[in-house]
Amino acid sequence: WGQCPRVTYRTYRRPRYKIAYKMVTEMEWKCCHGYSGEDCHQGPQATPDTRINVGQTQTTVNTRGGQNGGEGDTDRIRQLEDRIRVLTKDLDNMHTSIHGINQRLNGLSGATIAADSAQPHMKETISSIQTKLDHLYNRTQVHDQTLLTINNHLVNGRGNELDGSSGRGGGGNQLNTLKEDVLTELENRVSLSCSACQIGVDDLRRQQAE
């Protein structure tokens, strides 16, 4: 019995590989967070210099008019301009996404297909998104024009001159309160526009995922 050879067993494990492929149907260029513009050159680094220049100009005007608080109004206007710029960028992204959807429909059918001749649910989706885009674009234009008017009014010193003239008649505080109400209302409208734009972007991404 002791002379029987011993048998040794060895177990080998071989890894299993799975090969998968992904097809890229479209590509989209986006700027990093905080940057905008055609070549993404408008970044947060240029914002402090711009605010300093505007603040110096506004301080000079306040000295002439004898009123304070113009610098704070200018900062709030700058913040609103930044938020509107972000909103405009989101609108451009949504326009690009809709263009990609149309191109995808054209590729699936093998022919040129307009949005009116697409499938019923896709037709309703594209129409709804386009309506939201038009509505947001109009609101952005209105906010932009309002900010431009208020900014020119403050930089040119007309608001301080009115404050001084009204202060002689006892109405300076009322004019300051009116300016504060206008800026607050404008901030609320910009917030609503940004919220509506974000909801539209989320709906578009969810529909693309489906």
Beta strands, then each sheet from edge to edge (+ up, - down):
end
